[in-house]
Amino acid sequence: MRISRVQATWCRVPIPYDQQHTSDFGRVPTFDSVIVRVETDTGLTGWGEAKAGVGSAAACAGLAAIINQDYAPLLLGQDPRDITRLWDVMYNTPREGYAIARGHALPQLGRRGLSISAIAGVDVALWDILGKSLGVPVWRLLGGRRAERMPAYASGGWADATKIGAQLKGYCDKGGFRAVKMRVGVMDGSPAASAARVRAAREALGPEIKLMADAHGTWTVAEARAFCRMVENLDLFWFEEPVSADDKHGLAEVRRCSTVPISTGESEFTRHDFREIAELRAADVLQPDLAIAGGLTEGLRISAIASAFNLRLAPHLWSGAPAFAAGLHLAATQSVGFILEYSLGHNPMLHDLIEESFPVTDGHVALPDRPGLGITVRESFLQQYGQPGVPT
């Protein structure tokens, strides 16, 4: 089996105005992601997903171009089942005059950012092909599922203090969720205002529903610490990205000063970033986004770090169907995996891109038994929302 084609498509899907939300990223008018197709000479096709960053659309064209122009030539003719070797091929620039298979390579300059996200999209597609070639779901390849379904939390929560309780309770009613996440941070103007919204949410939800808060890395250390003091009696399940992902020492300071568990990871690249977080004791929950951090191959390595440091794993899944499926397979097979993110924002990339669906029943998502990731991408969706002008 050999790779015969690699194609990345930037999809931009408009969000109806009445379903747009405003958060720390501002008003979000579109849902953007890069869908990756890897074809083989046997007729098998694998699907993956790459993102330029959470809330980012401007770099999607560059991300797709990296896959189509830089990585595709390296992959054509290669065996797609050699996943680890091909990850290294993309991560390293081959020395001129030496065969890739001999392993003579220099680390490329782009060890973070778009280069890694591009690898992520291809890597997930290769795992999809491997599963399909063997006729088994990806979770079987990762060591077997620990349960037939995974608990999920409803991710949303942008309403003000007067409406946040009703919004989050609506999530619980919609899918039987027993855990919900709301947004806080500079969108509220002050830590006190965010704390007031969290207090209103807790009063509406009662003590039995798990409640998380996500600041998108927008606060200073002092502001994050102040927020933690204000909500310590509200039983937050975790506080996500209190400060910038670039300030890991600040993140560790926030964790040391608070009893609220800290989670982070959606803006991190590769196992090296997560190793640093673990070594600094800066978080309780690691949240790699597989469409950003390096794909399933790197997700397994990050999971091993979480296990070694007695942390937990909850993949960031504000994404389309390929990345969501990959995160589901990873979380369900790893001893440190314990809960899934489920977007309650307008997300056609999750619900309309594929023929199948990931329904939530009693707050849980079932693992598919279909080969590979268990998804079938709609070609019509790619044709409708694929952006022209991306180099191939």
C-alpha positions in Angstrom: 0.0 0.0 0.0 1.3 3.4 -1.0 0.2 7.0 -0.6 -1.1 8.3 -3.9 -2.5 11.7 -3.0 -2.5 14.2 -0.1 -4.9 17.1 -0.2 -5.8 19.7 2.4 -8.9 21.8 2.0 -9.6 25.0 4.0 -13.3 24.9 4.9 -15.0 28.2 6.1 -18.6 27.8 7.2 -20.6 31.0 7.9 -22.4 31.0 11.3 -25.9 32.5 11.2 -25.9 35.8 13.0 -28.4 34.8 15.7 -26.2 31.7 16.5 -22.9 33.6 16.7 -21.4 34.1 20.2 -19.0 36.7 21.6 -16.2 35.6 23.9 -12.6 36.5 24.6 -12.0 36.0 20.9 -14.6 38.6 19.9 -17.6 37.8 17.8 -17.1 34.5 15.8 -18.8 34.7 12.4 -17.4 31.6 10.8 -16.2 28.1 11.7 -12.9 27.3 10.0 -10.8 24.2 9.8 -8.5 22.4 7.4 -9.8 19.0 6.3 -7.0 16.6 5.2 -7.5 13.7 2.7 -4.9 11.0 2.2 -5.5 8.6 -0.6 -3.8 5.3 -1.3 -3.2 3.1 -4.3 -5.5 0.5 -2.8 -8.5 2.7 -2.8 -8.5 3.4 1.0 -8.9 7.1 2.0 -8.1 8.5 5.4 -9.4 11.8 6.8 -7.8 14.2 9.3 -8.1 17.7 10.5 -5.7 20.5 11.2 -6.3 23.9 12.8 -4.1 27.0 12.8 -5.2 27.7 16.4 -8.3 28.0 18.5 -10.4 30.8 17.2 -8.1 31.4 14.3 -9.1 31.5 10.7 -6.6 33.9 9.0 -3.8 31.3 8.9 -5.8 28.4 7.5 -4.7 29.1 3.9 -1.1 28.9 5.0 -1.7 25.7 6.9 -3.3 24.0 3.9 -0.4 25.2 1.7 2.1 23.6 4.0 0.4 20.3 3.7 -0.1 20.5 0.0 3.2 22.0 -1.0 5.7 20.9 1.7 4.5 17.6 3.2 2.6 16.0 0.3 5.8 15.5 -1.8 7.5 13.9 1.2 4.6 11.4 1.6 3.8 10.4 -1.9 4.8 6.8 -2.5 5.3 6.1 1.2 3.5 3.3 3.1 0.8 5.1 5.1 0.9 2.5 7.8 4.4 3.6 8.8 2.8 6.3 11.0 5.6 7.0 13.4 8.3 7.2 10.7 6.2 9.5 8.6 5.6 11.8 11.6 9.4 12.1 11.9 9.7 12.6 8.1 7.4 15.6 8.4 8.9 16.9 11.6 12.5 16.8 10.2 13.8 18.3 6.9 15.6 15.5 5.0 19.3 16.2 4.4 20.0 16.8 0.7 21.3 13.6 -1.0 20.1 11.2 1.7 17.2 8.9 1.6 14.4 9.6 4.0 14.3 5.9 5.0 17.9 6.1 6.4 16.7 8.6 9.0 19.4 11.3 8.2 17.5 14.5 8.9 17.8 17.9 10.5 15.2 19.4 12.8 13.2 21.9 10.9 12.9 25.5 12.1 9.1 25.4 12.5 8.9 23.2 15.6 5.7 24.9 16.7 2.7 26.5 15.1 1.5 25.8 11.6 4.2 23.1 10.9 3.0 21.0 13.8 -0.7 21.6 13.1 -0.1 20.4 9.5 1.5 17.2 10.8 -1.5 16.7 13.0 -3.9 16.7 10.1 -1.9 14.2 8.1 -1.2 12.0 11.2 -4.9 11.6 12.1 -5.6 10.6 8.4 -2.9 8.0 8.6 -4.4 6.4 11.7 -7.8 6.4 9.9 -6.2 4.5 7.0 -4.5 2.0 9.3 -7.8 1.2 11.0 -9.6 0.8 7.7 -6.8 -1.4 6.3 -7.2 -3.8 9.2 -11.0 -3.5 9.5 -10.9 -2.3 13.1 -11.7 1.0 14.8 -8.8 3.2 15.9 -9.6 2.6 19.5 -8.6 -1.0 19.0 -5.2 0.1 17.7 -4.6 2.3 20.7 -4.9 -0.6 23.1 -8.7 -1.1 23.3 -11.5 0.9 24.8 -11.9 1.1 28.5 -15.7 1.6 28.2 -18.2 1.6 25.4 -19.1 5.2 25.9 -17.4 8.3 27.4 -18.8 11.0 29.7 -19.0 14.4 28.0 -19.4 18.0 29.2 -21.4 20.6 27.4 -19.0 23.4 26.3 -20.5 26.9 25.8 -21.7 29.4 28.4 -21.4 32.9 27.1 -24.6 34.5 28.6 -24.5 37.2 31.2 -25.2 36.8 34.9 -28.9 37.0 34.5 -29.1 34.3 31.8 -26.1 32.0 32.3 -28.0 29.7 34.6 -30.8 29.1 32.1 -28.3 28.7 29.3 -26.3 26.0 31.1 -29.5 24.2 32.4 -30.6 24.1 28.8 -27.5 22.2 27.9 -28.2 19.7 30.6 -31.8 19.2 29.4 -30.6 18.9 25.7 -28.3 15.9 26.1 -28.5 14.9 29.8 -25.2 16.4 30.5 -24.0 16.2 34.1 -21.1 18.6 33.5 -21.0 22.0 31.7 -18.3 24.6 30.9 -18.8 28.4 30.7 -16.6 31.2 29.5 -15.0 33.8 31.7 -12.1 36.2 31.4 -11.6 39.7 29.8 -15.0 39.4 28.1 -16.5 40.1 31.5 -14.3 43.2 32.2 -13.1 42.0 35.6 -12.5 38.9 37.7 -15.3 40.0 40.0 -17.8 40.1 37.1 -16.7 36.7 36.0 -17.0 35.3 39.5 -20.5 36.8 39.7 -21.5 34.9 36.6 -20.0 31.7 38.0 -21.9 32.2 41.2 -25.2 32.6 39.2 -24.4 29.5 37.3 -23.8 27.4 40.4 -27.0 28.7 42.1 -29.0 27.6 39.0 -27.3 24.3 38.5 -27.2 23.1 42.1 -24.5 21.0 43.6 -24.8 17.9 41.5 -23.7 19.3 38.1 -20.0 19.7 37.5 -19.1 23.2 36.5 -15.9 24.4 34.7 -14.8 27.9 33.7 -12.5 28.8 30.8 -10.6 32.2 30.6 -8.9 31.5 27.3 -5.5 32.6 28.8 -6.7 36.3 29.0 -5.9 37.2 32.6 -2.7 38.3 34.4 -1.5 36.1 37.2 -2.9 38.5 39.8 -6.3 38.6 38.1 -6.4 34.8 37.9 -5.5 34.4 41.5 -8.2 36.9 42.5 -10.8 35.0 40.5 -9.8 31.8 42.2 -10.3 33.3 45.7 -13.7 34.5 44.7 -14.9 31.1 43.4 -13.2 28.7 45.9 -16.5 27.9 47.6 -18.4 27.3 44.3 -16.9 23.8 43.6 -15.4 24.4 40.2 -14.5 21.1 38.6 -11.6 23.0 36.9 -10.4 26.5 35.8 -9.1 26.4 32.3 -6.3 28.5 30.8 -6.2 31.2 33.5 -3.2 33.0 31.9 -1.4 33.1 28.6 0.0 29.7 27.4 3.4 31.5 27.1 3.5 32.0 30.9 3.8 28.5 32.2 5.5 29.7 35.4 2.6 32.1 36.0 0.2 29.2 35.4 2.1 27.2 38.1 1.8 30.1 40.5 -2.0 30.2 40.0 -2.2 26.5 40.7 -0.1 26.8 43.8 -2.3 29.5 45.3 -5.7 27.9 44.7 -7.6 24.8 45.6 -9.4 25.0 42.2 -8.0 22.4 39.8 -6.2 23.9 36.8 -6.5 22.7 33.2 -4.7 23.8 30.1 -3.3 22.7 26.7 -5.4 23.7 23.8 -2.7 26.2 22.6 0.2 23.9 23.1 2.3 22.1 20.5 3.9 18.6 20.9 4.8 16.6 24.0 7.6 19.0 24.8 5.2 21.8 25.8 3.2 19.4 27.9 6.3 17.9 29.6 7.2 21.5 30.7 3.7 22.0 32.1 4.0 18.7 34.0 7.5 19.4 35.3 6.4 22.8 36.6 3.4 21.2 38.3 1.3 23.9 36.5 -1.9 21.9 35.8 -4.0 19.1 37.0 -5.6 18.3 33.6 -3.9 18.3 30.2 -6.0 19.3 27.2 -4.2 18.7 23.9 -6.1 19.6 20.8 -5.1 16.8 18.4 -5.7 19.0 15.4 -3.1 21.4 16.8 -0.6 19.5 19.0 0.6 16.9 16.5 -2.2 14.3 16.0 -2.9 11.0 17.6 0.7 10.0 17.5 1.7 12.9 19.7 -1.5 12.5 21.7 -0.3 9.1 22.9 3.0 10.6 24.0 1.2 13.4 25.9 -1.0 10.9 27.5 2.1 9.0 28.7 3.4 12.3 30.3 0.0 12.8 32.0 0.2 9.2 33.4 3.8 9.6 34.6 3.0 12.8 36.5 -0.3 11.5 37.9 -2.4 14.0 35.9 -5.6 13.6 33.9 -6.3 13.9 30.1 -9.3 15.7 28.6 -8.7 16.4 24.9 -9.8 19.8 23.7 -12.5 19.1 21.1 -13.8 22.4 19.8 -13.3 21.1 16.4 -14.7 19.3 13.4 -15.6 15.7 13.1 -12.2 14.2 12.3 -10.4 15.8 15.3 -13.4 15.1 17.5 -13.3 11.4 16.5 -9.6 11.2 17.1 -10.0 12.8 20.6 -12.8 10.4 21.4 -10.7 7.3 20.5 -7.7 8.6 22.5 -9.6 9.5 25.7 -11.5 6.3 25.7 -8.3 4.1 25.5 -6.0 5.9 27.9 -6.0 5.3 31.6 -5.8 9.1 32.3 -8.6 9.9 29.9 -11.9 10.7 31.7 -14.1 13.2 30.0 -14.8 14.7 26.5 -15.6 18.2 25.4 -18.8 18.6 23.4 -19.4 21.9 21.6 -22.8 23.5 22.2 -21.9 26.4 19.9 -23.0 26.3 16.2 -20.7 23.7 14.8 -21.5 22.5 11.3 -18.0 21.0 11.0 -19.0 18.4 13.6 -22.6 17.8 12.7 -22.8 18.4 8.9 -19.3 17.4 7.5 -19.9 13.7 7.9 -22.6 11.2 7.2 -22.6 9.8 10.8 -23.2 11.7 14.0 -22.0 11.7 17.6 -25.2 11.9 19.6 -25.1 12.6 23.4 -27.3 10.3 25.5 -27.5 10.7 29.2 -24.4 12.9 29.0 -22.3 10.2 27.2 -20.9 9.7 23.7 -20.7 6.1 22.4 -17.5 4.9 20.7 -18.1 3.9 17.0 -17.4 0.3 16.0 -16.8 1.3 12.4 -13.2 0.8 10.9 -10.8 3.7 11.3 -12.1 6.9 12.9 -15.6 5.7 12.0 -16.5 8.8 9.9 -17.6 9.3 6.2 -16.8 12.8 5.0 -19.4 14.4 2.7 -17.7 15.5 -0.5 -20.5 17.9 -1.1 -19.6 19.7 2.1 -16.0 20.2 1.0 -17.2 21.5 -2.4 -19.6 23.9 -0.9 -17.4 25.4 1.8 -13.8 24.7 0.5 -12.0 28.0 -0.1 -10.5 28.7 -3.5 -7.0 29.9 -4.1 -5.3 27.5 -1.6 -2.1 26.1 -3.4 -2.2 22.4 -4.2 
